[in-house]
Amino acid sequence: MDTAIKEITVSDLIQELQNLPGDAPVTLKDNYGETFSIVGFEAGSDGVNIIIADETDPDDSDNEQA
């Protein structure tokens, strides 16, 4: 199944998430039901790159960024 790519600014993302509890976990789910955790962020040449890991990956803690 093809999925359209939606880009959002950091400001818009914060606005969308501001009503959630500050300690609410954030995960990403694809069209196949696979769930991914956000393990870090980094500045990219054209925006922010969000680093994800498969939730079943036992080495997720090795990928975390401070």
C-alpha positions as CSV (number, residue, x, y, z in Angstrom):
1,M,0.0,0.0,0.0
2,D,1.5,3.4,-1.0
3,T,1.4,6.1,1.6
4,A,1.7,9.8,1.0
5,I,4.7,11.5,2.8
6,K,3.6,14.3,5.1
7,E,6.1,16.8,6.3
8,I,5.4,18.9,9.4
9,T,7.4,21.7,11.0
10,V,8.7,21.4,14.5
11,S,6.4,24.2,15.6
12,D,3.4,22.5,14.1
13,L,4.3,19.2,15.8
14,I,4.6,20.9,19.1
15,Q,1.3,22.5,18.6
16,E,-0.3,19.2,17.8
17,L,1.2,17.4,20.9
18,Q,0.9,20.2,23.5
19,N,-2.3,18.8,25.0
20,L,-0.7,15.4,25.8
21,P,0.9,14.7,29.1
22,G,4.6,15.6,29.1
23,D,5.7,12.0,29.9
24,A,3.5,10.3,27.3
25,P,5.6,7.9,25.2
26,V,5.7,8.7,21.5
27,T,5.9,5.8,18.9
28,L,5.4,5.6,15.2
29,K,3.3,3.0,13.5
30,D,3.5,2.1,9.8
31,N,0.8,0.8,7.5
32,Y,1.7,-2.8,8.3
33,G,1.1,-2.2,12.0
34,E,4.8,-2.3,12.9
35,T,5.7,0.0,15.8
36,F,8.9,2.0,16.1
37,S,10.3,4.1,18.9
38,I,12.0,7.5,18.5
39,V,15.5,7.0,19.9
40,G,17.0,10.3,18.9
41,F,17.1,13.5,16.8
42,E,19.8,15.1,14.7
43,A,20.0,18.3,12.6
44,G,20.0,17.5,8.9
45,S,20.9,19.7,6.0
46,D,17.2,20.2,5.1
47,G,15.5,19.9,8.5
48,V,15.4,17.6,11.5
49,N,16.1,13.9,11.2
50,I,14.2,11.7,13.7
51,I,16.0,8.4,14.4
52,I,13.8,5.4,15.0
53,A,14.3,1.8,16.0
54,D,12.1,-1.2,15.7
55,E,10.4,-1.8,19.1
56,T,11.5,-5.5,19.0
57,D,15.2,-4.5,18.6
58,P,17.0,-5.5,21.8
59,D,19.8,-3.0,21.1
60,D,17.6,0.1,21.2
61,S,19.4,1.4,24.3
62,D,22.7,1.5,22.3
63,N,21.1,3.9,19.7
64,E,19.8,6.4,22.2
65,Q,21.2,10.0,21.9
66,A,21.7,12.3,24.8
